[in-house]
Amino acid sequence: MRFGRSAGSAPATSVTARFRRRATLGRSVRLLRTFPHEQTDPALFYGSLATDTAAMIGDLYAAATGRDLTGTTVLDVGGGPGYFADEFAARGARYVPVEPDAGEMHAAGLAVPGSIRGSGTALPFRNDAVDVCFSSNVAEHVADPWDMASEMLRVTRPGGLMVLSYTVWLGPFGGHETGPWHYLGGERAARRYRRKHGREPKNRFGESLFPIRAGDGLLWARAVSKDPGVTAELLASFPRYHPRWAWWITAIPGLREVGVSNLVLVLRRTA
């Protein structure tokens, strides 16, 4: 049985209209203040991110379809322990996290009904299964991120949205806890972290952290938008944590690699 429901569509130019009103400098500052606490106080960091993510997905979906998330099925690829569950449930959505790492699934002691252990590059769902498929800050941890992105499109039903948000390698947060030394090379940054802290970083370059460019995502999204066998449309791309007046940076090659800390790609399945 297919999850979800049918929906209308909106022109690509309007899909960010609602979210733009939310993308203020104040929002950017609030989010940035939580970033240093990702590992020391994950509940604070992910709680703030969950609220913002659900609001962003809700805005994008409403702008694209004219409906809120009530009754939709939302698939979170790389959902970890399910920090986002309550926020999506509050919006009336059926939230389904998929996570390959059993340790991550239980890291926060949360119990999310319907959680699934599985790989993002081989999602355990049939075609056209969900209304929204999104991934937040996961692609940079996947050796083949565009295989994962293609899988996300496959399981999204026609008319539904795929939202991929990932950390750009040459941006200020590209090295995660090893930054800003990642600018001198990922392996070098990892070795420095080990010398300083006496342990390996959680996000180990070449194993669980990979260099991914803003341009890579845009090339992939534009390619699938032109592929008649995929039937998807790139609706928007924007820097997730920037205020709306700074979104122009995404359009500038080179500059976007260092200036866009996190790129959001919004695609709609068209058939």
VOMIGU-41231 format. One record per residue (C-alpha): residue in one letter; x, y, z. Coordinates in steps of 0.2 Angstrom, whole numbers, plus 5000, padded with zeros to 4 digits. Each point is the difference from the previous one (the first is absolute). Layout:
N
SITE   residu      x      y      z
SITE        A      X      Y      Z
...
***
This chain:
271
SITE   residu      x      y      z
SITE        M   5000   5000   5000
SITE        R   5006   5017   4996
SITE        F   5002   5012   5014
SITE        G   4994   5018   4999
SITE        R   4988   5009   4989
SITE        S   4999   5010   4984
SITE        A   5004   5018   4999
SITE        G   5000   5015   4988
SITE        S   5015   5009   4994
SITE        A   5007   5018   5000
SITE        P   5012   5008   4988
SITE        A   5018   4998   5005
SITE        T   5002   5019   5002
SITE        S   4989   5000   5015
SITE        V   5005   4985   5010
SITE        T   5012   5010   5012
SITE        A   4987   5014   5002
SITE        R   4994   4995   5017
SITE        F   5017   4995   5007
SITE        R   5008   5016   4994
SITE        R   4990   5009   5013
SITE        R   5007   4989   5013
SITE        A   5018   5001   4994
SITE        T   5005   5016   5011
SITE        L   5017   5005   5007
SITE        G   4992   4996   5017
SITE        R   4997   4982   4996
SITE        S   5017   4998   4993
SITE        V   5008   5007   5016
SITE        R   4989   4988   5011
SITE        L   5005   4985   4990
SITE        L   5018   5004   5000
SITE        R   5001   5002   5019
SITE        T   4995   4982   5001
SITE        F   5013   4993   4988
SITE        P   5014   4999   5013
SITE        H   4989   4988   5011
SITE        E   4998   4986   4987
SITE        Q   5010   4988   5010
SITE        T   5000   5007   5017
SITE        D   4981   5003   5001
SITE        P   4992   4991   4985
SITE        A   4983   5003   5007
SITE        L   5002   5018   4999
SITE        F   5007   5000   4983
SITE        Y   4989   4988   4992
SITE        G   4985   5006   5009
SITE        S   5002   5017   4992
SITE        L   5004   4993   4983
SITE        A   4985   4989   5001
SITE        T   4988   5014   5003
SITE        D   5008   5010   4985
SITE        T   5000   4985   4989
SITE        A   4982   4996   5002
SITE        A   4996   5018   4997
SITE        M   5010   5001   4984
SITE        I   4993   4983   4993
SITE        G   4982   5006   5005
SITE        D   5003   5017   4991
SITE        L   5007   4992   4984
SITE        Y   4987   4986   4999
SITE        A   4986   5013   5003
SITE        A   5007   5012   4987
SITE        A   5002   4985   4987
SITE        T   4983   4992   5003
SITE        G   4989   5012   5009
SITE        R   4998   4988   5015
SITE        D   5008   4998   5017
SITE        L   5008   4984   5006
SITE        T   4985   4993   5008
SITE        G   4997   4982   4994
SITE        T   5017   4999   4991
SITE        T   5013   4987   5002
SITE        V   5017   5008   5002
SITE        L   5016   4989   4998
SITE        D   5016   5006   5009
SITE        V   5015   4992   4992
SITE        G   5014   4999   5013
SITE        G   4988   5004   5014
SITE        G   5011   4995   5014
SITE        P   4991   4997   5017
SITE        G   4984   5010   4994
SITE        Y   5003   5017   5007
SITE        F   4988   5007   4986
SITE        A   4986   4988   5004
SITE        D   4990   5011   5012
SITE        E   5001   5016   4989
SITE        F   4993   4991   4985
SITE        A   4987   4991   5010
SITE        A   4994   5017   5007
SITE        R   4997   5005   4982
SITE        G   4989   4985   4997
SITE        A   5013   4990   4989
SITE        R   5004   4981   5002
SITE        Y   5019   5001   5003
SITE        V   5011   4986   4995
SITE        P   5019   5000   5003
SITE        V   5012   4989   4991
SITE        E   5017   4998   5008
SITE        P   5014   4987   4996
SITE        D   5009   5001   5016
SITE        A   4992   4991   5015
SITE        G   5010   5009   5012
SITE        E   4994   5017   4993
SITE        M   4982   4994   5001
SITE        H   5001   4997   5019
SITE        A   5012   5014   5004
SITE        A   4988   5012   5008
SITE        G   4989   4987   5008
SITE        L   4985   5005   4990
SITE        A   4987   4988   4994
SITE        V   4992   5005   4983
SITE        P   4987   4988   4994
SITE        G   5003   4994   4982
SITE        S   5019   5003   5000
SITE        I   5009   4990   4987
SITE        R   5018   4995   4999
SITE        G   5006   5001   4982
SITE        S   5012   5008   4988
SITE        G   4996   5016   4992
SITE        T   5008   4994   4984
SITE        A   4988   4985   4999
SITE        L   4984   5006   5009
SITE        P   4989   4986   5006
SITE        F   4984   5008   4991
SITE        R   4992   4997   4984
SITE        N   4998   5013   4987
SITE        D   4989   5015   5002
SITE        A   4997   4996   5019
SITE        V   5001   5017   5009
SITE        D   4994   5018   4999
SITE        V   5016   5008   5006
SITE        C   5018   4992   5000
SITE        F   5013   5011   5008
SITE        S   5017   4998   5007
SITE        S   5008   5012   5012
SITE        N   5019   5001   5002
SITE        V   5003   4982   4994
SITE        A   5007   5001   4982
SITE        E   5017   5005   5006
SITE        H   5001   4984   5010
SITE        V   4996   4989   4985
SITE        A   5014   4994   4988
SITE        D   4987   5000   4985
SITE        P   4988   5015   5004
SITE        W   4992   5001   4983
SITE        D   4996   4981   5001
SITE        M   4990   5005   5016
SITE        A   4993   5015   4992
SITE        S   4993   4989   4985
SITE        E   4993   4988   5013
SITE        M   4991   5014   5008
SITE        L   4992   5005   4984
SITE        R   4995   4982   4996
SITE        V   4990   4998   5016
SITE        T   4992   5018   4998
SITE        R   4982   4999   4992
SITE        P   4996   5010   4985
SITE        G   4995   5018   5006
SITE        G   5010   4997   5016
SITE        L   5016   5009   5006
SITE        M   5018   4995   5002
SITE        V   5010   5011   5011
SITE        L   5019   4997   5002
SITE        S   5010   5011   5012
SITE        Y   5018   4997   5002
SITE        T   5016   5008   5007
SITE        V   5012   5007   4987
SITE        W   5018   4994   5002
SITE        L   5008   5017   4997
SITE        G   4988   5009   5011
SITE        P   5004   5005   5018
SITE        F   4992   4984   5007
SITE        G   5006   4988   4987
SITE        G   5012   4992   5011
SITE        H   4988   4998   5014
SITE        E   5009   4999   5017
SITE        T   5017   4999   4991
SITE        G   4997   5018   4992
SITE        P   5007   5012   4995
SITE        W   5015   4989   4997
SITE        H   4991   4991   4987
SITE        Y   5005   5014   4988
SITE        L   5018   4992   5001
SITE        G   4993   4983   4996
SITE        G   4988   4988   5008
SITE        E   5013   4987   5005
SITE        R   5011   5013   5007
SITE        A   4986   5008   5010
SITE        A   4995   4982   5007
SITE        R   5018   4997   5006
SITE        R   5001   5017   5008
SITE        Y   4983   4996   5009
SITE        R   5007   4983   5006
SITE        R   5016   5009   5007
SITE        K   4990   5013   5009
SITE        H   4986   4990   5007
SITE        G   5008   4982   5002
SITE        R   4986   4992   4990
SITE        E   4994   4999   4982
SITE        P   4987   5013   4994
SITE        K   4982   4993   4999
SITE        N   5000   5006   4982
SITE        R   5016   4992   4993
SITE        F   5005   5006   4983
SITE        G   5000   4987   4987
SITE        E   4989   4988   5010
SITE        S   4985   5010   5007
SITE        L   5004   5017   4993
SITE        F   5002   5004   4981
SITE        P   5004   5016   4990
SITE        I   4984   5005   4992
SITE        R   4998   5016   4989
SITE        A   4986   5011   4998
SITE        G   5003   4999   4981
SITE        D   4999   4981   5001
SITE        G   4982   5001   5007
SITE        L   4994   5013   4987
SITE        L   5008   4990   4986
SITE        W   4991   4984   5006
SITE        A   4983   5009   5002
SITE        R   5001   5008   4983
SITE        A   5005   4984   4992
SITE        V   4985   4990   5007
SITE        S   4988   5015   4996
SITE        K   5005   4997   4981
SITE        D   5000   4981   5001
SITE        P   4984   4994   4992
SITE        G   5001   4984   5009
SITE        V   5000   5008   5017
SITE        T   4986   5013   4998
SITE        A   5005   5012   5014
SITE        E   5001   5019   5001
SITE        L   5012   5010   5009
SITE        L   4990   5013   5009
SITE        A   5012   5010   5010
SITE        S   5018   5000   5008
SITE        F   5005   5011   5014
SITE        P   5012   5002   5015
SITE        R   4990   4992   5014
SITE        Y   5007   5011   5015
SITE        H   5002   5017   4991
SITE        P   4987   5014   5001
SITE        R   4990   5002   4984
SITE        W   5010   5015   4994
SITE        A   5016   4990   4999
SITE        W   4992   4986   4989
SITE        W   5008   5007   4984
SITE        I   5017   4992   5005
SITE        T   4993   4983   4994
SITE        A   5001   5006   4982
SITE        I   5018   5005   5000
SITE        P   5012   4986   4996
SITE        G   5015   4999   5011
SITE        L   4993   5012   5013
SITE        R   4986   4988   5004
SITE        E   5013   4987   5005
SITE        V   5007   5010   5014
SITE        G   4984   5011   5004
SITE        V   4986   4987   5000
SITE        S   5002   4990   5016
SITE        N   4985   4989   4996
SITE        L   4992   4998   4984
SITE        V   4981   4996   4998
SITE        L   4994   4992   4984
SITE        V   4981   4999   4998
SITE        L   4994   4988   4986
SITE        R   4982   4995   4995
SITE        R   4996   4983   4992
SITE        T   4990   5004   4985
SITE        A   4994   4983   4995
***
